[in-house]
Amino acid sequence: MSTDQTAGGIAADRLRSIIERIERLEEEKKALSGDISDIFAEAKSAGFDIKVIKRIIKERKLEPSEVEEQETLLDIYRRALGM
């Protein structure tokens, strides 16, 4: 099939290119995930609490107002449960 041929109305070379790019990115993602796991293991061996680190990472992605809102709700829910 030449670069300009289509199969069933689909540009085969373009489709192949897209799929190969996704496959490369999936491999990169897998490698990065392994690197992140290694860093969490390092943090754990240094005595850090992984759950707390993950929560901080999640909070740092939020706007300050969103963090404040969540903290307020958390406090309200705790008080409602007598905690």
Residue pairs with C-beta under 8 A, 6 or more apart in sequence:
1 7
1 12
1 13
3 13
4 11
5 12
6 12
40 50
40 53
43 50
43 53
44 50
59 67
62 70
